[in-house]
Amino acid sequence: MADETGGRPPKWRLDPASPVVREVLGVEEEGPATGRVSLPKSFSEVVGGRAARVLAVCPEAGRIELRAWESDGANVSARRSALISLGPPYEEPVLEAIRRFEDRYLCLTIEKDGRLRLPQPAMLHLGIAAGGPLVAWRYPSRLELWSVVYRNGRLRHVAEELSDLP
């Protein structure tokens, strides 16, 4: 974790200046089937800083993308509002589209202290329980949260650029 080295990049990283950074975070129990993680400061800054609303995108089981609300969240919210304005009464395809929005997107908040609350839908989507680890990735424009099971599944697929390396 980041504070093992007093804020300096750990020596095990290949390149401390990499645009993609991994941290392993512990999931604290907050309530029934909910958890909370403490994000390193450099992670929360990617999506708007501390005390910021973020869009959580749930594209596939075991992975959540966190994106800045001001850009991505506003677009998702506007599209959902357009669907809701089509009723009532709602046709079945519209109801199914609204359900897909509810299943794929969450509005979360990074608190002032850098903690991110993971509500029940997020914990369910990740397939994790409080007390376990979570893999967090920092990219230049988003954060990703991966369950250990998801990460291990991704390791089975060797990327082309690594195919001739041990």
N, C-alpha and C positions, 0 to 999 in steps of 0.2 A: 504494500500500500504506500501511498505517497508520503505519509509522515514517518515512515521507517528511516528515512534518510534526511530528516530535517528540512524537507521541501526541495532538496536537490533530486535530480532524476536518478533512479536506481542504477547501479553499475551493470545490471543484467540487460539493460536496454541496448539494442544494437546501435541506435542513433538517437541521442537525447533531443535532437532538433527535428525528429520525424513529424510529418503532418498528421500521422495517425498514431494515437497513444492508447495503450491498454492499461486499465486498472482493475484489480479484483476488489470488489466491495462486499462488505457484509450486510445482509438484510436484517434490520432490527424489527422485532415484532411491535406493531403499533396497536392492533386491535384484532378482532376476529377476522382471520384471513386477509389482513392488510399488513403492509410493511413500510419501512422507510429506509432509505440509503442516504449516506452523506457523500455528496459529490465534491471532489477537489475543486478549488476555486477556478482553475484553468478550464475545467469541464463546464461549469455553469456559465462562464462568460461566453461560450460559443453560442448559446441559445438565448441570450439576453441578460445574463447576469443573475445575481441572487435577487430574490423576491420578484421573480418574473414568471408570467404565465407561459407555458409551453404546450405545443401540440404534440401529443403522443400518437404515433401512427403504428398500428399493429398489423404489419403486412403478412407475417407468417408466424406460426406457433413458435414460441421461444425467443422472439426478437421484437423489441420495441424501438422505434426511432423517435428521438426527441428533437423537435424543430422549433424555431422561433415563432411565437404566436403572431407577431406583427405581420409577417409575410405569409407563411403557410397556413397558420391557424385561421386568419381572416378569410382566406380564399375558401377553405373547407366550410367555415361557418356560413359564408354567403351562399355557397352551393346548397347546403342543407336547408337554409331558410327558403330558398327558391322552391325546393321540393315541398316543404311544409305549406307554402302558400298555395299549393294546388288543391287543397281541401280545407275542411271536410266537405263532403264525404271524400274519402280517399279510395282510389282504385288500387287493386292488389299490387300491381307492379310498383306503384309509388310507395306503398307501405313496405314492400321488400327493399326498395332503395333506401328508405329511411332506416330500416333495420341494419342494412350494411354500413351506413354511416355510424350508427350507434355501436356496432361491433368493431369497426376499424379504427375509430378516432376517440381520443380522450383529451380533456383539457386538464392539465396538471399544473402545479405551482412549485417552483423551486423557492424554498423559504429563505429568509434573510441569512440564516446560519448555513445555507448550502444543502439542507436536507430536502429530499424529494420524497413525498408520500406516494406510496404505491397502493391504490385502492384495490378492492377485490377483483374487478375486471382485469387490471394489469397483472396481478399475481396469478390469476387463472391463465391468462394468455401466455405468461412466461413459464408457467408450470413449476413455480417455485414455492417454497414455504419460508416463513421467517426463520432466521437463524442460519440459513445457508448462504453460500457465496453467489455473486452475480458478476458477470464480466461486463465492464463498461468500456466502450471505445469512444475516443474523441476524434472526430473528423473536422475539417475546417468549417463546415457549415451545419453540422448536426452531431448529436450524440446517439449512440446505440447501446441498448441494454440487452445482453444475451444471457440466457440460462446456460448452465454448464452443459446440459444435454445438447442444446442447440450448437454450442461451440464445438463440442466433441464430434458432432455430426459433420460440421463444416471441415474439420481437420482431416476427415477421411478422403476428401476430394483434393487432390494435389493440383495446384494451379500450374499452368503451362510454364510460367517463368521460374518455377521451382523444380520442374520435372527432372532436370539433370543434376540436381544437388542432393546431398544426403538427406 
